[in-house]
Amino acid sequence: MIAHSTWNFEDPDLVSAIDELPLWSAPFGQALLDAVALKPHLQVLDIGSGLGFPALQLAQLLGPTSTVFVLDPWQAALTRLQLKMDQYGLSNVRIASGVAEHMAFEDESFDLITSNNGLNNVQDLRQAWSECRRVAKPGAQLVLTENLPGTMLEFYSCFKSTLSELELTEYLPAVDSHIHSKRKPIEETRQIIGESGFKIVQEKHGRFIMRFLDGSAMINSFLIRLAFLPSWKGLLPEERQDGVFEKVETALNAKAAEKGELDLTIPFVCLDCRRL
Ligand SMILES: C[S@@+](CC[C@H](N)C(=O)[O-])C[C@H]1O[C@@H](n2cnc3c(N)ncnc32)[C@H](O)[C@@H]1O
């Protein structure tokens, strides 16, 4: 057992490594970790590992007989992941910088592939699945989570009605294709998986609610400003953005006033697959 007799709780690197898990990633990751078959001596690949959740957790659940490869093109995230690995004292994690569409791994390398909201973020989904098939051993388990088209439907319905009220209906199709590009209907995902030489053995649907006092709290929250607002704004030309999101915020505030809070629904699925 790796034991530190004295942890230095004033060490900023240790503190940053402790303070690591975004609430957004947690419900997806919990579903994924619940679905993984824990066995000794696994070669594991986690796709779209980002800052290391849930891959670093999985590496600890499996212990030192297994090795977890983390794959992501985001260099700064991998640097932080390395810091956490060092702080945790993990020796069974290997960092791979790159994309799922072109992996630098031998054929039939992995017993288990995981991806927590990762595979659904790649540029070329079919190519990524084809690579997964190539690097997975026959019979390998692949577990992924992704959010579904109804994600934040409360926001999108306000956004669309605001665009209509402002006579910006020409941008409504862009909103729909944005939703489609980010969150594929489950039927499409099932089809890609089937055509890529995998079989779904279990499909678990879940949902969680992101609660905010109102639209202003939501629009100004860090997660929304960081990961959502820029792409929502990008659906409109710059000269048309003015005032639209203020109006959406007002509409969301009115919606929240009816109920006493603004609830955003996040439906997601956890797919447990086998490589044929
Ligand atoms: C929503 S984040 C998920 C991060 C982490 N797994 C979690 O649960 O918090 C999606 C991740 O996919 C990565 N990504 C984007 N394109 C990718 C690609 N083509 N191949 C592999 N990973 C990719 C991003 O850099 C990002 O870290």
The ligand as a Tripos MOL2 file, in Angstrom:
@<TRIPOS>MOLECULE
LIG
   27    29     1     0     0
SMALL
NO_CHARGES

@<TRIPOS>ATOM
      1 C1        -17.4930   16.5260  -22.0130 C.3       1 LIG1
      2 S1        -15.7540   16.2460  -21.9020 S.3       1 LIG1
      3 C2        -15.7520   14.8020  -20.8790 C.3       1 LIG1
      4 C3        -14.5460   14.7570  -19.9970 C.3       1 LIG1
      5 C4        -14.5660   13.6740  -18.8970 C.3       1 LIG1
      6 N1        -14.6240   12.3410  -19.4420 N.3       1 LIG1
      7 C5        -15.6640   13.9040  -17.8960 C.2       1 LIG1
      8 O1        -16.4940   13.0150  -17.7270 O.co2     1 LIG1
      9 O2        -15.6960   14.9620  -17.2640 O.co2     1 LIG1
     10 C6        -15.3400   15.6140  -23.5010 C.3       1 LIG1
     11 C7        -13.8750   15.3240  -23.6880 C.3       1 LIG1
     12 O3        -13.6870   14.7620  -24.9900 O.3       1 LIG1
     13 C8        -12.4680   15.2630  -25.5100 C.3       1 LIG1
     14 N2        -12.4440   15.1150  -26.9690 N.ar      1 LIG1
     15 C9        -12.8860   15.9810  -27.9050 C.ar      1 LIG1
     16 N3        -12.6640   15.4970  -29.1380 N.ar      1 LIG1
     17 C10       -12.0750   14.2910  -28.9800 C.ar      1 LIG1
     18 C11       -11.5940   13.3080  -29.8980 C.ar      1 LIG1
     19 N4        -11.7160   13.4770  -31.1910 N.pl3     1 LIG1
     20 N5        -11.0360   12.1990  -29.3940 N.ar      1 LIG1
     21 C12       -10.9380   12.0060  -28.0480 C.ar      1 LIG1
     22 N6        -11.3800   12.9000  -27.1440 N.ar      1 LIG1
     23 C13       -11.9400   14.0360  -27.6030 C.ar      1 LIG1
     24 C14       -12.4430   16.7060  -25.0260 C.3       1 LIG1
     25 O4        -11.1400   17.2640  -25.0860 O.3       1 LIG1
     26 C15       -12.9890   16.5650  -23.6280 C.3       1 LIG1
     27 O5        -11.9600   16.3670  -22.6900 O.3       1 LIG1
@<TRIPOS>BOND
     1     1     2 1
     2     2     3 1
     3     2    10 1
     4     3     4 1
     5     4     5 1
     6     5     6 1
     7     5     7 1
     8     7     8 2
     9     7     9 1
    10    10    11 1
    11    11    12 1
    12    11    26 1
    13    12    13 1
    14    13    14 1
    15    13    24 1
    16    14    15 ar
    17    14    23 ar
    18    15    16 ar
    19    16    17 ar
    20    17    18 ar
    21    17    23 ar
    22    18    19 1
    23    18    20 ar
    24    20    21 ar
    25    21    22 ar
    26    22    23 ar
    27    24    25 1
    28    24    26 1
    29    26    27 1
@<TRIPOS>SUBSTRUCTURE
     1 LIG1         1 GROUP 0 **** ****
